Amino acid sequence: MVTRAERTAFGEWWWTVDRWLLFSFVALMVAGFLFGLAAYPPVANKLGLPTFHFVNRQAMFLLVAGAIMTGISFLDPRQVRRLALIIFIASFALVVATLFYGAEVKGARRWINLPGMSLQPSEILKPAFVVLAAWAFSQRHVRRDMPSTLIALLILPLVVAPLIRQPDLGQTILVAAVWCALFFLAGLHILWVIGLIGVGAGGLYLAYQFLPHVADRIDRFLNKGNGDTFQTDMALESLVSGGWFGRGPGEGVVKRSLPDSHTDFLFSVIGEEFGAVFCLAVVAVFGFIVVRGLIVSRSNADPFCRMAGAGLTMLFGLQAFINMAVNLNLIPPKGMTLPFLSYGGSSLLSMALVTGFLLALTRRRPKAALTERMPGPALAPRPFPEGRIAHV
């Protein structure tokens, strides 16, 4: 048993980390492995692979993701920023490299082959982008001598441009939405909000006009007769066939017709085999994480930790929402995985970075750390509940 008097790195971590968030993330990892036992074997058999091929690989990915999440959660905010910058530079270079050397899958270049593995760099880029954007926005009132607002404004088109070229509209919408939310939290005027909404609508219209795969997906979503909607139809049928309590583990039938049942449409498999009750429980866990993450971030007196925590929470929650909305046929397919539940090494690595950064930035730290800040009236700490003060 770790006591509060124990002055070790683990002891200090244990009594300062937000255990509600930590246990929620661990619960999702365990649930993802258990759900995978039902979803992965049919896909492996269909592809001519050993029955537990995806199960074994996912178990390995989960162990690595858990280690990365835990290790990052030990960092202080300054170390988080530095690590995010390193990850941003490396992953951005790989995103650009995919445009020239990436493997083309279904008309898009999103994956790049590295020694011993295949990686989707845009997944790794997302958490680093959110941390750096939050840092830039938070410096507006802290560092008057640096163009932090300009940096915040330029970082979005820098990231979005290669994503559109891949093309990857789903990731583009996700990072743009989180960036806009951070911009709003930074205190922009309502006219800016209206302007950003207009720019977003204009960008979506241009994507519809000039990107054939985007137009195809939207047309198929709005009019079922405009193309092949087999996968989304099967996903919805899978959810409906499970009823309230499901057919039972391994008893799903419709899931065998879902090509991406182990990745984008795992939520539908959960509905068929475990029922709507389990689906609601999964939604509740994601909802709890979002609410808890926002509350804990809001109570942090450090502007950077407050904004980065909120941004990472929104990134996590919005990705989960998009995936589940696609499974329910509420929005056009986006190719977005369900955090910690869907199969995939790149997705799990991305979520490990998101949750590790979030746990690190929401740890409780002593008020004395604020004395290291630059002087100025805008830097005076405000009282917040639970005394969550971040070290800079």
C-alpha positions in Angstrom: 0.0 0.0 0.0 1.4 3.4 -1.0 1.1 6.0 1.8 1.1 9.8 1.4 4.3 9.9 3.5 6.2 7.8 1.0 8.6 10.2 -0.9 9.2 8.2 -4.0 8.5 9.0 -7.6 5.7 6.4 -7.7 4.3 7.5 -4.4 4.1 11.2 -5.5 2.6 10.1 -8.8 0.0 7.9 -7.2 -1.2 10.7 -4.8 -1.3 13.4 -7.5 -2.6 11.7 -10.6 -6.4 11.8 -11.2 -7.3 8.2 -10.4 -10.8 8.5 -11.8 -9.4 9.2 -15.2 -6.7 6.6 -14.8 -9.0 3.8 -13.9 -11.5 4.8 -16.7 -8.7 4.5 -19.3 -7.6 1.1 -17.9 -11.2 -0.1 -17.9 -11.5 0.9 -21.6 -8.3 -1.0 -22.4 -9.5 -4.2 -20.7 -13.0 -3.9 -22.3 -11.3 -3.4 -25.7 -9.4 -6.6 -25.3 -12.5 -8.5 -24.2 -14.7 -7.1 -27.0 -11.9 -7.9 -29.4 -12.2 -11.6 -28.5 -15.6 -11.5 -30.2 -14.8 -9.2 -33.1 -11.3 -10.2 -34.3 -11.4 -13.9 -35.0 -14.0 -13.8 -37.8 -12.0 -11.1 -39.6 -8.8 -13.2 -39.2 -10.5 -16.3 -40.6 -11.9 -14.3 -43.5 -8.4 -13.1 -44.4 -6.8 -16.6 -44.0 -4.9 -15.7 -40.9 -4.6 -17.6 -37.6 -7.8 -17.3 -35.6 -6.2 -15.2 -32.8 -3.9 -13.2 -35.0 -5.5 -9.8 -34.3 -6.2 -10.8 -30.6 -2.5 -11.5 -30.0 -1.4 -8.3 -31.8 -3.9 -6.2 -29.9 -2.8 -7.6 -26.6 0.8 -6.6 -27.4 -0.3 -3.1 -28.6 -2.4 -2.6 -25.4 0.6 -3.5 -23.2 2.8 -1.0 -25.1 0.1 1.7 -25.0 -0.4 1.2 -21.2 3.3 1.5 -20.6 3.5 4.7 -22.7 0.4 6.3 -21.1 1.8 5.5 -17.6 5.3 6.7 -18.4 4.1 10.0 -19.9 1.8 10.7 -16.9 5.0 11.0 -14.7 6.1 14.1 -16.7 5.7 17.7 -15.6 4.1 20.3 -17.9 7.4 21.6 -19.2 8.5 18.1 -20.2 5.1 17.5 -21.8 5.6 20.5 -24.0 9.1 19.4 -25.0 8.0 15.9 -25.8 5.0 17.2 -27.7 7.3 19.4 -29.8 9.6 16.4 -30.6 6.6 14.2 -31.5 5.1 17.0 -33.6 8.2 17.5 -35.7 8.8 13.8 -36.3 5.1 12.9 -37.0 4.6 16.0 -39.3 7.7 14.9 -41.3 6.2 11.5 -41.7 2.8 12.9 -42.7 4.5 14.8 -45.5 6.5 11.7 -46.4 3.3 9.7 -46.9 2.4 12.0 -49.8 5.4 10.7 -51.7 6.3 7.3 -50.2 3.1 6.2 -48.5 1.1 3.1 -49.5 -2.0 4.0 -51.4 -5.2 2.4 -49.9 -8.6 3.1 -51.3 -7.3 6.1 -53.2 -5.6 7.7 -50.1 -2.0 7.8 -48.9 -2.2 7.7 -45.1 0.1 4.9 -44.2 3.9 4.7 -44.4 5.9 1.5 -44.0 8.7 1.7 -41.4 11.1 -1.1 -40.5 9.0 -3.8 -38.9 5.7 -1.9 -38.8 3.2 0.2 -40.7 2.3 3.5 -39.2 -0.4 6.2 -39.8 1.5 9.3 -38.8 -1.6 11.6 -38.7 -2.7 9.6 -35.6 0.5 10.4 -33.8 0.4 14.1 -34.9 -3.0 14.8 -33.3 -2.1 14.8 -29.6 1.1 16.7 -30.2 -0.8 19.3 -32.3 -3.3 19.9 -29.5 -0.7 20.4 -26.9 1.3 22.9 -29.0 -1.8 24.8 -30.1 -2.9 25.0 -26.4 0.5 26.3 -25.4 0.4 29.0 -28.2 -3.0 30.1 -27.2 -2.2 30.1 -23.5 0.9 32.4 -24.0 -1.2 35.3 -25.3 -1.3 37.0 -21.9 1.9 35.4 -20.5 4.6 36.2 -23.1 4.0 39.6 -24.6 7.4 39.4 -26.4 6.5 36.5 -28.6 4.0 36.2 -31.5 2.0 33.4 -29.8 -1.3 34.3 -31.4 0.4 34.2 -34.9 1.9 30.8 -34.0 -1.6 29.6 -33.0 -3.1 30.8 -36.2 -0.4 29.3 -38.5 -0.2 25.9 -36.8 -3.7 24.8 -38.1 -3.1 25.3 -41.9 0.4 23.8 -41.5 -1.2 20.6 -40.2 -4.3 20.6 -42.3 -2.7 21.1 -45.7 -0.9 17.7 -45.9 -3.9 15.9 -44.3 -6.2 17.3 -47.1 -3.6 16.2 -49.7 -3.6 12.6 -48.4 -6.7 13.0 -48.4 -8.0 12.4 -44.8 -11.1 14.5 -44.3 -12.0 12.8 -41.0 -8.7 13.7 -39.3 -8.8 17.2 -40.8 -12.3 17.9 -39.3 -11.2 16.4 -36.0 -8.1 18.6 -35.5 -9.8 21.7 -36.9 -12.7 21.3 -34.5 -10.4 21.0 -31.5 -8.4 23.9 -32.6 -11.5 26.1 -33.0 -12.6 25.0 -29.5 -9.2 26.1 -28.1 -9.5 29.4 -30.0 -12.9 29.9 -28.3 -11.5 29.1 -24.9 -8.7 31.6 -25.5 -11.3 34.3 -25.4 -11.9 35.3 -29.0 -14.8 37.6 -29.9 -18.2 36.1 -31.0 -17.5 37.5 -34.5 -14.5 35.3 -34.8 -16.7 32.3 -33.9 -19.1 33.2 -36.6 -16.2 33.6 -39.0 -14.7 30.3 -38.2 -18.1 28.6 -38.7 -18.3 30.2 -42.1 -14.8 29.1 -43.0 -15.5 25.6 -41.9 -18.7 25.4 -43.9 -16.9 26.9 -46.9 -14.1 24.3 -46.6 -16.6 21.4 -46.4 -18.4 22.8 -49.5 -15.1 22.9 -51.4 -14.2 19.4 -50.3 -17.6 18.2 -51.6 -17.0 20.0 -54.9 -13.3 19.0 -55.6 -12.7 15.7 -53.6 -14.6 12.9 -55.3 -14.4 10.5 -52.4 -15.9 13.1 -50.1 -18.8 13.8 -52.5 -19.4 10.1 -52.9 -19.6 9.5 -49.1 -22.0 12.4 -48.6 -24.2 11.5 -51.5 -24.4 7.9 -50.3 -25.3 9.1 -46.8 -28.0 11.5 -48.1 -29.4 9.1 -50.7 -29.0 5.4 -50.2 -29.5 4.8 -53.9 -26.5 6.7 -55.0 -23.9 4.0 -54.3 -22.7 1.1 -52.2 -23.9 1.5 -48.6 -23.3 -2.2 -47.7 -21.0 -1.6 -44.7 -23.0 1.1 -43.0 -26.2 -0.9 -43.6 -24.7 -4.0 -42.1 -23.4 -2.0 -39.1 -26.9 -0.7 -38.3 -28.4 -4.1 -38.8 -25.8 -5.6 -36.5 -26.8 -3.1 -33.8 -30.5 -3.7 -34.2 -30.2 -7.5 -34.3 -28.6 -7.5 -30.8 -31.6 -6.0 -29.1 -31.2 -5.0 -25.5 -29.0 -7.8 -24.2 -27.3 -9.2 -27.4 -27.0 -12.6 -28.9 -24.1 -13.6 -26.6 -20.3 -13.5 -26.9 -19.2 -15.1 -30.2 -22.8 -15.6 -31.4 -23.0 -12.7 -33.7 -24.0 -13.4 -37.3 -24.2 -10.0 -39.0 -20.7 -9.1 -37.9 -19.3 -11.7 -40.2 -20.4 -9.5 -43.2 -18.7 -6.4 -41.8 -15.3 -5.9 -43.5 -14.1 -3.5 -40.9 -15.8 -5.0 -37.9 -12.5 -5.0 -35.9 -11.7 -1.3 -36.5 -14.2 1.3 -37.5 -17.4 -0.8 -36.7 -16.5 -2.5 -33.5 -19.3 -0.6 -31.7 -21.8 -2.4 -34.0 -20.3 -5.8 -33.0 -20.6 -4.8 -29.3 -24.3 -4.1 -30.0 -25.0 -7.4 -31.7 -23.2 -9.6 -29.2 -23.7 -7.8 -25.9 -26.7 -5.6 -26.6 -27.8 -2.0 -26.3 -27.2 -2.1 -22.5 -23.5 -2.7 -23.1 -23.4 0.0 -25.8 -25.0 2.5 -23.3 -22.4 1.5 -20.7 -19.6 2.2 -23.3 -21.1 5.6 -24.1 -21.4 6.3 -20.3 -17.7 5.6 -19.8 -16.7 7.9 -22.6 -19.1 10.5 -21.3 -17.7 10.3 -17.8 -14.1 10.7 -19.1 -15.1 13.8 -21.1 -16.9 15.4 -18.2 -14.2 14.5 -15.7 -11.5 15.7 -17.9 -13.1 19.0 -18.6 -13.9 19.6 -14.8 -10.4 18.7 -13.8 -8.8 20.9 -16.5 -11.1 23.8 -15.6 -9.9 23.7 -12.0 -6.3 24.0 -13.0 -4.8 27.5 -12.3 -2.1 27.2 -15.0 -3.4 28.5 -18.4 -1.4 26.0 -20.4 -2.5 23.0 -18.4 -6.1 24.2 -18.4 -6.3 24.6 -22.2 -4.2 21.6 -23.1 -6.2 19.4 -20.7 -9.5 20.6 -22.2 -8.2 20.2 -25.8 -7.0 16.6 -25.2 -10.3 15.7 -23.5 -12.2 17.1 -26.5 -10.0 15.3 -28.9 -10.6 12.0 -27.1 -14.4 12.5 -26.8 -15.0 13.9 -30.3 -13.2 10.9 -31.9 -15.3 8.5 -29.9 -18.5 10.5 -30.8 -17.6 10.4 -34.5 -17.0 6.7 -34.5 -20.2 5.8 -32.7 -22.2 8.3 -34.8 -21.0 6.5 -38.0 -22.0 3.1 -36.5 -25.4 4.5 -35.9 -25.5 5.9 -39.4 -26.0 9.5 -38.1 -23.1 10.9 -40.1 -21.2 9.8 -43.2 -18.3 7.3 -42.7 -15.1 8.9 -41.6 -12.7 6.0 -41.0 -12.3 6.9 -37.3 -11.4 4.3 -34.7 -13.1 4.0 -31.3 -10.4 5.0 -28.7 -8.9 1.9 -26.9 -11.5 -0.4 -28.3 -10.8 -0.6 -32.0 -8.0 -2.7 -33.4 -4.8 -0.8 -34.5 -1.4 0.0 -33.3 -1.3 3.6 -34.6 -4.7 4.3 -33.0 -3.6 2.8 -29.6 -0.3 4.7 -29.7 -2.2 8.0 -30.4 -4.6 7.4 -27.5 -1.7 6.5 -25.2 -0.2 9.9 -26.0 -3.5 11.7 -25.5 -4.3 10.0 -22.2 -0.7 10.2 -20.9 -0.5 13.9 -21.7 -3.9 14.4 -20.0 -3.0 12.5 -16.9 0.3 14.4 -16.6 -1.3 17.9 -17.1 -4.1 17.2 -14.6 -1.9 16.1 -11.7 -2.2 18.1 -8.5 0.9 20.2 -7.9 2.0 22.6 -5.1 1.1 26.3 -5.3 4.7 27.3 -4.7 5.4 26.3 -8.3 3.6 29.4 -9.5 6.4 31.6 -8.1 8.6 30.6 -11.0 6.3 32.4 -13.4 7.1 35.7 -15.0 5.7 38.7 -13.0 2.8 40.6 -14.1 -0.8 41.3 -13.2 -2.1 38.9 -15.8 -0.2 36.0 -14.1 -1.7 36.3 -10.7 -3.2 32.9 -9.8 -6.9 32.6 -9.3 -8.4 30.4 -6.6 -9.7 27.1 -7.9 -11.2 24.1 -6.2 -8.9 21.1 -5.3 -5.8 23.3 -5.6 -4.8 22.0 -9.0 -1.8 24.3 -9.8 0.5 23.3 -12.6 4.3 23.6 -12.6 5.8 25.6 -15.4 
